[in-house]
Amino acid sequence: MFEKIRIKEHMEVANYEGQHVGTVDAVQDDAIKLTKSDSADDMHHFLSLDDVEKIDDNRIYLKESARIPEGLGNKAVMQDA
């Protein structure tokens, strides 16, 4: 188990396969608030701390079962196309 105190602003959040999901803006209660810049709708999205599998270096990995809101991590890809 990890300690939520280890989660810091600007850390990368990745799914269980290591693909970019978002960037930490803050930790609020039992949720990770992601930056707006990583969402297709320019809104903050939240991930439950229960969905975190592990923290490795400066990257947070989510569990395979994590519920990831639609459109996260896709904005940068869409702009490159």
PyMOL CGO cylinders between C-alpha atoms (Angstrom):
from pymol import cmd
from pymol.cgo import CYLINDER

trace = [
    CYLINDER, 0.00, 0.00, 0.00, 1.19, 3.51, -0.73, 0.3, 1, 1, 1, 1, 1, 1,
    CYLINDER, 1.19, 3.51, -0.73, 0.91, 6.66, 1.32, 0.3, 1, 1, 1, 1, 1, 1,
    CYLINDER, 0.91, 6.66, 1.32, -1.11, 9.44, -0.30, 0.3, 1, 1, 1, 1, 1, 1,
    CYLINDER, -1.11, 9.44, -0.30, 1.45, 11.91, 1.07, 0.3, 1, 1, 1, 1, 1, 1,
    CYLINDER, 1.45, 11.91, 1.07, 3.79, 10.57, -1.68, 0.3, 1, 1, 1, 1, 1, 1,
    CYLINDER, 3.79, 10.57, -1.68, 1.48, 11.94, -4.39, 0.3, 1, 1, 1, 1, 1, 1,
    CYLINDER, 1.48, 11.94, -4.39, 2.70, 15.36, -5.47, 0.3, 1, 1, 1, 1, 1, 1,
    CYLINDER, 2.70, 15.36, -5.47, 1.58, 18.06, -7.89, 0.3, 1, 1, 1, 1, 1, 1,
    CYLINDER, 1.58, 18.06, -7.89, 2.72, 17.49, -11.50, 0.3, 1, 1, 1, 1, 1, 1,
    CYLINDER, 2.72, 17.49, -11.50, 3.21, 13.73, -11.12, 0.3, 1, 1, 1, 1, 1, 1,
    CYLINDER, 3.21, 13.73, -11.12, 2.18, 11.72, -14.16, 0.3, 1, 1, 1, 1, 1, 1,
    CYLINDER, 2.18, 11.72, -14.16, -0.77, 9.34, -13.86, 0.3, 1, 1, 1, 1, 1, 1,
    CYLINDER, -0.77, 9.34, -13.86, -0.74, 6.25, -16.09, 0.3, 1, 1, 1, 1, 1, 1,
    CYLINDER, -0.74, 6.25, -16.09, -3.15, 3.37, -16.59, 0.3, 1, 1, 1, 1, 1, 1,
    CYLINDER, -3.15, 3.37, -16.59, -2.11, -0.19, -15.76, 0.3, 1, 1, 1, 1, 1, 1,
    CYLINDER, -2.11, -0.19, -15.76, -0.45, -0.49, -19.20, 0.3, 1, 1, 1, 1, 1, 1,
    CYLINDER, -0.45, -0.49, -19.20, 1.68, 2.61, -18.60, 0.3, 1, 1, 1, 1, 1, 1,
    CYLINDER, 1.68, 2.61, -18.60, -0.25, 4.87, -21.00, 0.3, 1, 1, 1, 1, 1, 1,
    CYLINDER, -0.25, 4.87, -21.00, -0.59, 8.51, -19.96, 0.3, 1, 1, 1, 1, 1, 1,
    CYLINDER, -0.59, 8.51, -19.96, -3.93, 9.35, -18.34, 0.3, 1, 1, 1, 1, 1, 1,
    CYLINDER, -3.93, 9.35, -18.34, -3.24, 12.74, -16.78, 0.3, 1, 1, 1, 1, 1, 1,
    CYLINDER, -3.24, 12.74, -16.78, -1.18, 14.93, -14.49, 0.3, 1, 1, 1, 1, 1, 1,
    CYLINDER, -1.18, 14.93, -14.49, -1.79, 15.51, -10.79, 0.3, 1, 1, 1, 1, 1, 1,
    CYLINDER, -1.79, 15.51, -10.79, -3.08, 18.96, -9.92, 0.3, 1, 1, 1, 1, 1, 1,
    CYLINDER, -3.08, 18.96, -9.92, -3.75, 18.18, -6.24, 0.3, 1, 1, 1, 1, 1, 1,
    CYLINDER, -3.75, 18.18, -6.24, -4.92, 15.55, -3.76, 0.3, 1, 1, 1, 1, 1, 1,
    CYLINDER, -4.92, 15.55, -3.76, -8.29, 16.36, -2.23, 0.3, 1, 1, 1, 1, 1, 1,
    CYLINDER, -8.29, 16.36, -2.23, -9.59, 14.09, 0.51, 0.3, 1, 1, 1, 1, 1, 1,
    CYLINDER, -9.59, 14.09, 0.51, -9.47, 10.58, -1.00, 0.3, 1, 1, 1, 1, 1, 1,
    CYLINDER, -9.47, 10.58, -1.00, -9.18, 11.65, -4.65, 0.3, 1, 1, 1, 1, 1, 1,
    CYLINDER, -9.18, 11.65, -4.65, -6.54, 12.76, -7.11, 0.3, 1, 1, 1, 1, 1, 1,
    CYLINDER, -6.54, 12.76, -7.11, -7.53, 15.94, -8.93, 0.3, 1, 1, 1, 1, 1, 1,
    CYLINDER, -7.53, 15.94, -8.93, -6.11, 15.98, -12.47, 0.3, 1, 1, 1, 1, 1, 1,
    CYLINDER, -6.11, 15.98, -12.47, -5.12, 19.07, -14.43, 0.3, 1, 1, 1, 1, 1, 1,
    CYLINDER, -5.12, 19.07, -14.43, -7.53, 20.48, -16.99, 0.3, 1, 1, 1, 1, 1, 1,
    CYLINDER, -7.53, 20.48, -16.99, -4.85, 20.44, -19.69, 0.3, 1, 1, 1, 1, 1, 1,
    CYLINDER, -4.85, 20.44, -19.69, -5.01, 16.62, -19.95, 0.3, 1, 1, 1, 1, 1, 1,
    CYLINDER, -5.01, 16.62, -19.95, -8.77, 16.46, -20.51, 0.3, 1, 1, 1, 1, 1, 1,
    CYLINDER, -8.77, 16.46, -20.51, -10.60, 16.83, -23.80, 0.3, 1, 1, 1, 1, 1, 1,
    CYLINDER, -10.60, 16.83, -23.80, -13.32, 18.93, -22.11, 0.3, 1, 1, 1, 1, 1, 1,
    CYLINDER, -13.32, 18.93, -22.11, -10.97, 21.35, -20.28, 0.3, 1, 1, 1, 1, 1, 1,
    CYLINDER, -10.97, 21.35, -20.28, -12.40, 20.32, -16.91, 0.3, 1, 1, 1, 1, 1, 1,
    CYLINDER, -12.40, 20.32, -16.91, -10.81, 18.89, -13.80, 0.3, 1, 1, 1, 1, 1, 1,
    CYLINDER, -10.81, 18.89, -13.80, -11.45, 15.18, -13.33, 0.3, 1, 1, 1, 1, 1, 1,
    CYLINDER, -11.45, 15.18, -13.33, -10.94, 13.10, -10.21, 0.3, 1, 1, 1, 1, 1, 1,
    CYLINDER, -10.94, 13.10, -10.21, -9.60, 9.60, -9.65, 0.3, 1, 1, 1, 1, 1, 1,
    CYLINDER, -9.60, 9.60, -9.65, -10.13, 7.67, -6.45, 0.3, 1, 1, 1, 1, 1, 1,
    CYLINDER, -10.13, 7.67, -6.45, -7.05, 6.92, -4.37, 0.3, 1, 1, 1, 1, 1, 1,
    CYLINDER, -7.05, 6.92, -4.37, -8.43, 3.36, -4.17, 0.3, 1, 1, 1, 1, 1, 1,
    CYLINDER, -8.43, 3.36, -4.17, -7.68, 3.03, -7.90, 0.3, 1, 1, 1, 1, 1, 1,
    CYLINDER, -7.68, 3.03, -7.90, -3.93, 3.52, -7.42, 0.3, 1, 1, 1, 1, 1, 1,
    CYLINDER, -3.93, 3.52, -7.42, -1.91, 0.33, -7.89, 0.3, 1, 1, 1, 1, 1, 1,
    CYLINDER, -1.91, 0.33, -7.89, 1.55, 1.73, -7.16, 0.3, 1, 1, 1, 1, 1, 1,
    CYLINDER, 1.55, 1.73, -7.16, 3.78, 4.79, -7.25, 0.3, 1, 1, 1, 1, 1, 1,
    CYLINDER, 3.78, 4.79, -7.25, 7.08, 4.35, -9.06, 0.3, 1, 1, 1, 1, 1, 1,
    CYLINDER, 7.08, 4.35, -9.06, 9.52, 7.27, -9.20, 0.3, 1, 1, 1, 1, 1, 1,
    CYLINDER, 9.52, 7.27, -9.20, 7.43, 10.24, -10.38, 0.3, 1, 1, 1, 1, 1, 1,
    CYLINDER, 7.43, 10.24, -10.38, 4.63, 8.17, -11.91, 0.3, 1, 1, 1, 1, 1, 1,
    CYLINDER, 4.63, 8.17, -11.91, 1.36, 6.86, -10.48, 0.3, 1, 1, 1, 1, 1, 1,
    CYLINDER, 1.36, 6.86, -10.48, 0.03, 3.61, -11.94, 0.3, 1, 1, 1, 1, 1, 1,
    CYLINDER, 0.03, 3.61, -11.94, -3.68, 2.83, -11.75, 0.3, 1, 1, 1, 1, 1, 1,
    CYLINDER, -3.68, 2.83, -11.75, -5.22, -0.59, -11.22, 0.3, 1, 1, 1, 1, 1, 1,
    CYLINDER, -5.22, -0.59, -11.22, -6.60, -2.44, -14.23, 0.3, 1, 1, 1, 1, 1, 1,
    CYLINDER, -6.60, -2.44, -14.23, -10.08, -2.06, -12.72, 0.3, 1, 1, 1, 1, 1, 1,
    CYLINDER, -10.08, -2.06, -12.72, -9.77, 1.74, -12.29, 0.3, 1, 1, 1, 1, 1, 1,
    CYLINDER, -9.77, 1.74, -12.29, -12.63, 3.82, -13.64, 0.3, 1, 1, 1, 1, 1, 1,
    CYLINDER, -12.63, 3.82, -13.64, -10.99, 6.42, -15.89, 0.3, 1, 1, 1, 1, 1, 1,
    CYLINDER, -10.99, 6.42, -15.89, -13.23, 9.25, -17.12, 0.3, 1, 1, 1, 1, 1, 1,
    CYLINDER, -13.23, 9.25, -17.12, -13.68, 9.51, -20.90, 0.3, 1, 1, 1, 1, 1, 1,
    CYLINDER, -13.68, 9.51, -20.90, -11.32, 11.86, -22.74, 0.3, 1, 1, 1, 1, 1, 1,
    CYLINDER, -11.32, 11.86, -22.74, -8.39, 11.87, -20.33, 0.3, 1, 1, 1, 1, 1, 1,
    CYLINDER, -8.39, 11.87, -20.33, -4.92, 11.80, -21.81, 0.3, 1, 1, 1, 1, 1, 1,
    CYLINDER, -4.92, 11.80, -21.81, -6.33, 12.17, -25.30, 0.3, 1, 1, 1, 1, 1, 1,
    CYLINDER, -6.33, 12.17, -25.30, -6.23, 15.95, -25.66, 0.3, 1, 1, 1, 1, 1, 1,
    CYLINDER, -6.23, 15.95, -25.66, -2.52, 16.15, -26.51, 0.3, 1, 1, 1, 1, 1, 1,
    CYLINDER, -2.52, 16.15, -26.51, -2.88, 13.27, -28.99, 0.3, 1, 1, 1, 1, 1, 1,
    CYLINDER, -2.88, 13.27, -28.99, -5.84, 14.98, -30.67, 0.3, 1, 1, 1, 1, 1, 1,
    CYLINDER, -5.84, 14.98, -30.67, -3.88, 18.23, -31.05, 0.3, 1, 1, 1, 1, 1, 1,
    CYLINDER, -3.88, 18.23, -31.05, -0.95, 16.44, -32.69, 0.3, 1, 1, 1, 1, 1, 1,
    CYLINDER, -0.95, 16.44, -32.69, -3.17, 14.81, -35.32, 0.3, 1, 1, 1, 1, 1, 1,
]
cmd.load_cgo(trace, "trace")
